[in-house]
Amino acid sequence: MVAWWAGEEVFAATAVYLVLGHLYSVPPARLAATPAGALTVVLAGVGLTYGAGALALGAAPRGEGIAFAVLMILWTTLVGATVKDLSDLLGDEAGGRRPLAVRWGPT
């Protein structure tokens, strides 16, 4: 409910974020089971986080801010989310999850 105090747009972004979390974890969608699904949720979630932050501040999009957000979204999605999975390989395999780290194995 705190998101509501930040504005309707932030509340809507938070609701979408919660739906993404549900789709990530719960069958039948269980997007965490595939690398594409997991990366899509991370990409959307990080993008929503930056967008909601800008909305909460009432910030108008500017070139350097947009460039920074895009770079951080890509970095978090492509590097951070993949590296994070390295410590979870055994649990991911046992749970049937197939992130890139499980598919490629430790190198």
Secondary structure, DSSP 4 states (H G I P E B T S, - for coil): -HHHHT-HHHHHHHHHHHHHHHHHHSTTT-GGGSHHHHHHHHHHHHHHHHHHHHHHHTPPP-HHHHHHHHHHHHHIIIIIHHHHGGGGHHHHHHTT---HHHHH---
